């Protein structure tokens, strides 16, 4: 019996080894499934990156996100945050 190889990001999530379409969709930032992007122990996920930031960097990111949400040119009437 052969050992299955790790999935590439093209095929599925490298964190939980699920193929795309089996579980959650893909996070556009960390390129993991939406289940894995919330787990801080998996390297290079959104939660892992957030935990490594200093409080000043976290505040700067939060302010930048608020500006992005409030900008009408970026978030038009036909788009919504999911």
C-alpha angles and dihedrals in degrees: 000000000000124000111243114244123234117274121249119229089253091061102033149317115318091205103057098013093235119146117239109269095030096082137001125339124267122276110235093215107046095019092227126118115279090253093057097042088070095054114093097199095064109087120246095011121133092257092047092052092046092052091054094055122098118239089257091053091047091052091048091051092048092051092048090051091050090051090049092051093048095048108102092197091061100036106042130185094270098052128075135188113251 
